[in-house]
Amino acid sequence: MLKSGARIDNRRLRTAETLSKCLAFDAVTAWQVSSLARYARDAPQRPVDEGLTWDEITVLWANVQADDL
């Protein structure tokens, strides 16, 4: 998920600062994906809005719709 969603293979990092920013983004993203997977496993019947904010749900839904195009 992290590899395809963040397009890690397409990055062209030219400076240490850029690498540092990418690593920070990847760490937060990986933590969130791990947290969501654990939440879904532990509470599969709970509504999605108990584990995500509406902004997060909107972003995820937009990505799902874009993948379907």
Buried (B, 14 or more C-beta within 10 A) or exposed (E): EEEEEBEEEEEEEEEEEEEEEBEEEBEEBEEEBEEBEEBEEEEEEEEEEEBBEEEBEEEBEEEEEEEEE
